[in-house]
Amino acid sequence: MAKHLFGITAAFALAISTSAALAQAVVIEPQQETVIKEYVTKHKVTAVDVPNVKIAVGTALPDTVELHTIDAPNVTYRYVNVNGTTALVDPGTRKVIRVLD
């Protein structure tokens, strides 16, 4: 009985933490998104090939991938071009927050 209750409790905790993570979507104001897209379009970076990495929201990039600064006011995110896909990255977690292509 105790093992069964522990299993149910663990499954419930996992479901809550997964739901919370999905609910933490990054919101970028439309004007800020325009600035970001214009900057990234004008300042293309060379694509890096990272085997076994599919660029999608939530993907954590390895430390070997260089993150590029967006030189614009109030933009703390970085951008990359991995496997031919340009994405916006949170530099603290190295997770993709938006696919730009």
Buried (B, 14 or more C-beta within 10 A) or exposed (E): EEEEEEEEEEEEEEEEEEEEEEEEEEEBEEEBBEBBBEBBEEEEEEEBEBEEBEBEBEBEBEEEBEBBEBEEEEBEBBBBBBBEBBBBBBEEEBBBBBEBE
